[in-house]
């Protein structure tokens, strides 16, 4: 994970009392000292980054840790972590987990994780609520000025379809409204995930990945179909034939990391893909990938998709 845009991924889950969040799993790469700090932490409702996402009921972006509500600032500063994004996963009004992505600044840190929401002034438009862009200041400036109608661009498409979307070529994609800006910034791949609070309130979390510092090394979208999960879309720089390899793939409920997410509705991490015997885990191993985050997309208590990011 050291060359990826995201440095640390965590899944925080309610404890037995369901009044606090504790660390369920994490991918820390070489930052094992930070794992030890995190394992000792618990977060109450509205406490710290995971607790804020829980209380707000929507994705939260924290663009800098210094003088903020982030509760592990000293430990994060020691290893160069400086920003985070937290995505709560709900089944109705009940929290299942909070997924946290932690990022760090360096000269080659290009990419973006954004949260888009409906414009409070113009009902039929989405605007950027906040985002973390690493070193991409010009792309950030352009993103903060643009508005998306329903069905427009990556956020607008997710808003309309209420399903995750993947674009493999941001610079050449007519459906990506910031294609020219993305090409100039060196960003190649875009993944957007809906966060659905109600019939009238939908957010879009977008992951925009650059070739040199990708958000993840592989993206996959799986959807329920015919009694199993069917491969819907994917992208992998190491395996350009990913979609062809998965054209007839199926994952059963409870099978591997992705199937476990379908069974439980809770995000799952796999630190060693050799332990994942599903077709997704096996093909990822052949491509030289080691670890995976799988996240559910849930609407009205029903699982609509599972999104996998291979780190």
C-alpha positions in Angstrom: 0.0 0.0 0.0 3.0 2.3 0.3 2.7 3.6 -3.3 -1.0 4.0 -3.3 -2.9 7.2 -2.6 -4.6 5.6 0.4 -2.1 4.6 3.1 -4.3 3.1 5.8 -7.8 1.5 5.6 -9.9 0.7 8.8 -13.3 -0.8 9.5 -14.8 0.4 12.8 -17.8 -1.5 14.2 -20.2 -1.1 17.1 -19.1 -2.8 20.3 -21.4 -5.2 22.3 -23.2 -2.2 23.8 -23.6 -0.5 20.4 -22.7 2.8 22.1 -19.1 2.9 21.0 -17.0 2.0 17.9 -14.0 -0.4 18.1 -11.5 -1.4 15.5 -12.9 -4.4 13.6 -10.1 -4.7 11.0 -7.4 -2.6 9.4 -4.9 -2.6 6.5 -1.8 -0.7 7.7 1.0 -1.8 5.5 4.3 -0.8 7.1 2.6 1.4 9.7 2.1 -1.3 12.3 2.9 1.1 15.2 -0.2 3.1 14.1 -2.2 -0.1 14.2 -1.2 -0.6 17.8 -2.4 2.9 18.7 -5.7 2.3 16.9 -6.4 -1.0 18.5 -6.5 0.8 21.9 -9.0 3.4 20.8 -12.8 3.5 21.0 -15.0 6.2 19.7 -18.4 7.3 21.1 -21.2 8.8 19.0 -19.9 12.1 17.4 -16.4 11.4 18.7 -13.3 11.5 16.4 -13.5 10.8 12.7 -15.5 7.5 12.9 -17.9 9.0 15.5 -18.5 12.1 13.4 -19.5 10.0 10.4 -21.8 7.9 12.6 -23.5 11.0 14.1 -23.8 12.8 10.7 -25.1 9.8 9.0 -23.1 10.6 5.8 -19.5 10.5 4.5 -17.1 12.9 6.2 -13.9 14.4 4.9 -11.2 15.7 7.2 -8.6 17.5 5.1 -6.1 18.0 7.9 -5.6 16.5 11.3 -3.8 19.3 13.1 -6.1 21.3 15.5 -9.1 19.1 14.5 -11.3 16.5 16.2 -9.0 13.7 14.9 -7.9 11.8 18.0 -4.7 10.1 16.8 -3.0 13.2 15.4 0.4 12.7 17.1 0.7 9.1 15.9 -0.5 10.1 12.4 2.0 12.9 12.1 4.9 10.6 12.9 4.2 8.5 9.8 3.0 11.3 7.5 -0.7 10.8 7.6 -2.6 14.1 7.3 -6.1 13.6 6.0 -9.0 11.1 6.3 -12.4 10.2 4.8 -15.0 8.2 6.8 -18.0 6.4 5.2 -20.7 5.1 7.5 -22.6 2.0 6.5 -26.2 1.8 7.7 -29.1 -0.7 7.5 -32.0 1.7 7.9 -31.2 3.8 10.9 -28.8 1.3 12.5 -25.1 1.6 12.0 -23.3 -1.5 10.7 -19.8 0.0 10.4 -17.6 3.0 9.5 -14.9 2.6 6.8 -12.0 5.1 7.3 -9.4 5.9 4.6 -6.3 7.7 5.8 -4.0 9.6 3.4 -0.7 11.4 3.6 0.9 14.3 1.7 4.1 13.9 -0.4 5.3 15.4 -3.7 3.9 12.6 -5.8 0.6 12.3 -4.0 -1.9 12.7 -6.8 -5.5 11.6 -6.8 -8.8 12.5 -5.1 -11.5 11.2 -2.9 -14.6 13.4 -3.0 -18.0 13.6 -1.4 -20.8 15.1 -3.6 -24.3 16.0 -2.3 -27.4 17.7 -3.5 -27.2 21.5 -3.7 -29.4 23.0 -0.9 -30.1 26.0 -3.2 -30.8 24.1 -6.4 -32.7 20.9 -5.9 -31.7 19.2 -9.1 -27.9 19.8 -8.9 -25.1 18.2 -7.0 -22.1 20.1 -5.7 -18.8 19.1 -4.1 -19.3 19.0 -0.3 -15.6 18.4 0.3 -12.7 16.3 -0.9 -9.1 15.4 -0.4 -6.9 16.0 -3.5 -3.3 15.5 -2.4 -1.2 17.8 -4.5 -3.8 18.5 -7.2 -4.7 22.1 -6.4 -5.9 23.1 -9.9 -8.1 20.0 -10.2 -9.5 20.8 -6.7 -10.3 24.4 -7.7 -12.1 23.3 -10.8 -14.0 20.6 -8.9 -15.3 23.1 -6.3 -16.7 25.3 -9.1 -18.7 22.7 -11.1 -22.3 21.6 -10.6 -23.7 18.3 -11.7 -27.2 17.6 -12.8 -28.9 14.3 -12.3 -27.3 11.9 -14.7 -24.4 14.2 -15.4 -20.8 13.2 -14.8 -19.7 10.5 -12.4 -21.5 11.9 -9.3 -24.7 12.7 -11.2 -24.7 9.2 -12.8 -24.5 7.6 -9.4 -27.3 10.0 -8.1 -29.6 8.9 -11.0 -28.9 5.2 -11.0 -28.3 4.8 -7.2 -25.7 2.3 -8.1 -21.9 2.3 -8.1 -20.2 3.4 -11.4 -16.7 2.9 -12.9 -15.0 4.9 -15.6 -11.8 3.3 -16.9 -10.5 6.4 -18.9 -11.3 9.7 -17.2 -9.3 11.8 -19.7 -11.1 10.4 -22.7 -14.6 9.8 -21.2 -17.3 12.0 -22.6 -19.4 11.2 -19.5 -16.8 12.6 -17.2 -17.4 16.4 -17.2 -13.9 17.2 -15.9 -12.1 15.0 -18.4 -9.7 17.7 -19.5 -8.8 18.5 -15.9 -8.3 14.8 -15.1 -6.0 14.3 -18.1 -3.9 17.3 -17.1 -3.7 15.9 -13.5 -2.7 12.4 -14.7 -5.8 10.8 -13.4 -7.0 7.7 -15.2 -9.7 5.8 -13.4 -12.9 6.8 -11.5 -15.1 4.9 -9.2 -18.2 6.3 -7.6 -20.2 4.8 -4.8 -23.7 6.0 -3.7 -24.4 6.7 -0.1 -28.2 6.5 0.2 -29.8 8.0 3.3 -33.4 8.2 2.0 -35.4 8.3 -1.2 -34.6 12.0 -1.5 -31.1 12.2 0.0 -28.2 10.6 -1.9 -24.5 11.3 -1.7 -21.8 10.2 -4.1 -18.3 9.2 -2.9 -15.9 9.3 -5.8 -12.4 7.8 -6.0 -10.3 9.3 -8.7 -7.1 7.4 -9.3 -3.8 8.4 -10.9 -1.5 6.0 -12.5 1.5 6.8 -10.3 -0.3 6.8 -7.0 -3.5 4.8 -7.6 -6.3 4.8 -5.0 -6.3 1.1 -5.4 -4.6 -1.3 -7.8 -7.9 -3.0 -8.8 -11.6 -2.0 -8.6 -14.5 -4.4 -9.0 -18.3 -4.0 -8.8 -20.4 -7.1 -8.0 -24.2 -7.2 -8.0 -26.8 -9.8 -6.9 -28.1 -11.9 -9.9 -29.4 -15.4 -10.2 -28.8 -16.5 -6.6 -25.2 -15.2 -6.6 -23.1 -12.2 -7.0 -22.3 -11.4 -10.6 -19.3 -9.4 -11.9 -20.6 -6.0 -13.2 -17.5 -4.0 -13.9 -13.9 -3.6 -13.0 -10.5 -2.2 -13.8 -7.0 -3.4 -13.1 -3.7 -1.9 -14.4 -2.0 -5.3 -13.8 -4.7 -7.2 -15.7 -6.2 -5.5 -18.7 -8.3 -8.7 -19.3 -10.0 -8.5 -15.9 -13.5 -8.1 -17.3 -13.0 -11.0 -19.8 -11.7 -13.2 -17.0 -14.7 -12.5 -14.8 -17.4 -12.6 -17.6 -19.0 -15.8 -16.1 -17.8 -15.5 -12.5 -20.2 -16.0 -9.6 -19.7 -15.6 -5.9 -22.0 -17.3 -3.4 -23.3 -15.8 -0.2 -20.6 -16.1 2.4 -17.9 -17.1 -0.1 -14.7 -15.3 0.3 -14.4 -11.7 1.4 -16.9 -10.3 -1.1 -19.5 -13.1 -0.3 -19.1 -12.4 3.4 -20.1 -8.8 2.8 -23.2 -10.0 1.0 -24.0 -12.3 3.9 -23.5 -9.8 6.7 -23.9 -6.4 5.2 -20.7 -5.4 7.0 -17.6 -4.1 5.2 -14.7 -6.6 5.3 -10.9 -6.5 4.9 -8.7 -9.3 3.7 -5.0 -8.8 4.6 -3.8 -11.9 2.8 -5.7 -12.9 -0.4 -4.2 -16.4 -0.1 -6.9 -16.9 2.5 -9.7 -15.9 0.0 -10.7 -19.0 -2.0 -13.4 -17.2 -4.1 -12.9 -16.7 -7.8 -12.2 -13.0 -7.1 -9.5 -13.8 -4.6 -7.9 -16.4 -6.8 -7.7 -14.1 -9.9 -6.4 -11.2 -7.8 -3.6 -13.4 -6.5 -2.6 -14.3 -10.0 -2.3 -10.6 -10.7 0.1 -10.2 -7.8 -2.4 -8.5 -5.4 -2.2 -9.0 -1.7 -5.2 -7.4 0.1 -8.7 -6.2 -0.4 -11.5 -4.0 1.0 -15.1 -5.0 0.2 -17.9 -2.5 0.9 -21.7 -3.0 0.6 -24.1 -0.6 -1.1 -27.4 -0.8 0.8 -30.7 0.9 0.2 -33.7 0.4 2.4 -32.0 -2.6 4.1 -31.3 -4.4 0.8 -27.9 -5.0 -0.6 -27.6 -3.6 -4.1 -23.9 -4.2 -4.8 -20.5 -5.0 -3.3 -17.6 -2.8 -4.3 -14.1 -4.3 -3.9 -10.8 -2.2 -3.8 -7.6 -4.2 -4.0 -4.8 -2.5 -2.2 
